[in-house]
Amino acid sequence: MSDKKKLLLIDDDLLSIETLKFAMEAKGYEVITAANGKDALSIVREKRPLLILVDVMMPKMDGYHFCRLIKFDTRFKHIPIIVVSARRQEADVKLGFACGCDDYVTKPYDINNLISLIENYLNNLNIS
């Protein structure tokens, strides 16, 4: 069993996934990836990540639907979810928070700011 902090990145854009995965692994995190919300649900149940980053626009299940399913499940609602999306209209951001996300970051983002945000959430978790 790994003692690394586990993150789940969900995005159908391979370049976005690989860029952030590389940066987070360089910081010592274990990074699990999924290309859509449907596959990510199975991963959450099996791998129990400490934090989730999810895009909104994906096939099979979008990020809003995924977020609602996680946040309304008592087993997983404590997991911080950061939406990372190109959808930047006020209505999109409001919908993200209404679905239960903990934070909403718009693309393009500054990688260092996103890493700082992720680390802030992870540092504030009560991990036993």
Protein Blocks (a to p, Z undefined) as FASTA:
>chain_A
ZZbdcdddddfbfklmmmmmmmmmmnopacdddfbfklmmmmmmmnopabdcddfbdghi
afklmmmmmmmpmklmmpccddddfblcfklmmmmmmnopabdcdddddfklmmmmmmmm
mmmpccZZ
